[in-house]
Amino acid sequence: MTNTFKRRIYRLGLLSASSFMIGLLLYDLEDAGIDSSGLIFPCSVLLFVGTLFGFKTLETWSSWDEDNSEDTDVAQNRRNAYPITYYIEAAFITLTVVFLLAFTIIRSQPTIQEGAVLTFALIVAGACLCMGYLSSSLE
């Protein structure tokens, strides 16, 4: 598997996690006291797009044996920014989950939808941590 192919996978993964995180932040605005009734549709679209990008990442990753790209920038001593980007993304998602959970506990009225979003957000944060670890070996 070439580094060019790995970068393609990491970019799709970052797009997936970023759109999911933005959708989660929009969802969190309602619990912060901001009227977000007009933001429900964009939030849902961003969560859906994040899920689609995640599946596209997995589909790209599953075709690694069909990769015919060539590394053109081998040993140029560039800094690998993917691990730190994934770790920052995981930290932001985890902080968002903590704040959303705090507002839910303060309100004392948790719903099934909030629990599902929190669970899915923690899965995305865990995936970001795993992708950060995997991308640390990228040259």
VENMONOR-V917243 format. One record per pair of residues at least 4 apart in sequence whose C-alpha atoms are under 8 Angstrom apart, sorted by the first residue. I is the first residue (numbers start at 0). J is the second residue. If there is no record, write none. Layout:
i	j
I	J
I	J
This chain:
i	j
0	4
0	5
0	63
0	64
0	66
1	5
1	66
1	68
1	69
1	70
2	6
2	70
2	137
2	138
3	7
3	68
3	69
3	70
4	8
4	63
4	66
4	68
5	9
5	137
6	10
7	11
8	12
8	56
8	59
8	60
9	13
9	56
9	81
9	130
9	134
10	14
11	15
11	52
11	53
11	55
11	56
12	16
12	52
12	53
12	56
13	17
13	85
14	18
14	49
14	52
15	19
15	48
15	49
15	50
15	51
15	52
15	53
16	20
16	49
16	53
16	88
16	123
16	127
17	21
17	49
17	88
18	22
18	45
18	46
18	48
18	49
19	23
19	45
19	46
19	47
19	48
19	49
19	50
19	120
20	24
20	91
20	92
20	120
21	25
21	42
21	45
22	26
22	41
22	42
22	43
22	44
22	45
22	46
23	27
23	42
23	46
23	95
23	116
23	120
24	28
24	95
25	29
25	35
25	38
25	39
25	42
26	30
26	35
26	38
26	39
26	42
27	31
27	95
27	99
28	32
28	33
28	34
28	35
29	33
29	34
29	35
29	36
30	99
30	102
30	103
31	102
35	39
38	42
39	43
40	44
41	45
42	46
43	47
44	48
45	49
46	50
47	51
48	52
49	53
50	54
51	55
52	56
53	57
54	58
55	59
56	60
57	61
58	62
59	63
62	66
73	138
74	138
79	135
79	137
79	138
80	84
81	85
81	131
81	134
81	135
82	86
82	130
82	131
82	132
82	133
82	134
82	135
83	87
83	131
84	88
84	131
85	89
85	127
85	128
85	130
85	131
86	90
86	127
86	128
86	131
87	91
88	92
88	124
88	127
89	93
89	123
89	124
89	125
89	127
89	128
90	94
90	124
91	95
92	96
92	120
92	121
92	123
92	124
93	97
93	120
93	121
93	124
94	98
95	99
96	100
96	117
96	120
96	121
97	101
98	102
99	103
99	117
100	104
100	117
101	105
102	106
103	107
103	108
103	109
104	108
104	109
109	113
109	114
110	114
111	115
112	116
113	117
114	118
115	119
116	120
117	121
118	122
119	123
120	124
121	125
122	126
123	127
124	128
125	129
126	130
127	131
128	132
129	133
130	134
131	135
132	136
133	137
